[in-house]
């Protein structure tokens, strides 16, 4: 099976995938510790640089592009510097950002991390500043979003909804995407942080343990309740598959056929940072399905992809070559 997975990696190339969701600009402000302020007991940092990294749904977009997918990013950005920089970064990765709707009335969702360190000290995050509007989309912006989706979604090989709770995926957007994918026979998957139970009719669902627990009103899942959670989400959403990721314990795939497959992690010893690994899992699985994989094959390939990115700091991606190498190392 693992050799089949290596061959499957080639099939991911140029598959058309639409990723709809909350596009986030992760901004890293770098500073060198200079001294303690006289005004207050705080560090003074000398500005050393600024980097914008795709976050939220934009991280899923970045991951799909790195794997060779032909990516159509759909979301809302502000008429601001963060939105422009995020668009430029994704365009440089050959992502199609024509689906970015600019809304001058709301800022681009931005998470700014102030990072400090010196020559002999470890680089650390000092503070994070979040900027977003906690209001639903205006009717005009929502309609522009819907128009783009309706005009382009039917030619996709796969569709992902990446819902981080920042209001891009309105009830109308959610309903439209599910109905269009179902009528066109396009595989669709949702990764929703807060309201996955609103996605009845979606074909596939990805949740981590805590998200699945929250969705069902629980505080934590053990081995037995995880099985029940997977079955319950599958049944209530009338989905074909539910994938619950479990950190160092791997992931478990629940299928409508009744099959339950647990996929252990490929290497526990080299985990560096799990940030954004869920986005990697989702897009790898969907590109694999677009390439003709079964649900189990797609989930196994996604597991290998996650195993690569967790060995890298921050929100990271994996390339086809790295993915093939990881599978090859496991075979050996």
Secondary structure, DSSP 8 states (H G I E B T S, - for coil): -HHHHHHHHHHTTT-EEEEEE-EEEEEEEEEEEEEE-SSSS-EEEEEEEEEEEEEEHHHHHHHHHHTT-EEEEEEEEESSHHHHHHHHHHHHTT-EEEEEEEETTS--EEEEEEEEE-TTS--EEEEEEEE---S---HHHHHHHHHHHHHHGGG-SEEEEEE-SSSSS-HHHHHHHHHHHHHHT-EEEEEESS-GGG-TT-SEEEEEHHHHHHHTT-S---HHHHHHHHHHHHHHTT-SEEEEE-GGG-EEEEETTS-EEEE--S-STT----TTHHHHHHHHHHHHHHTT--HHHHHHHHHHHHHHHTTSSSS----HHHHHHHHHHHH-
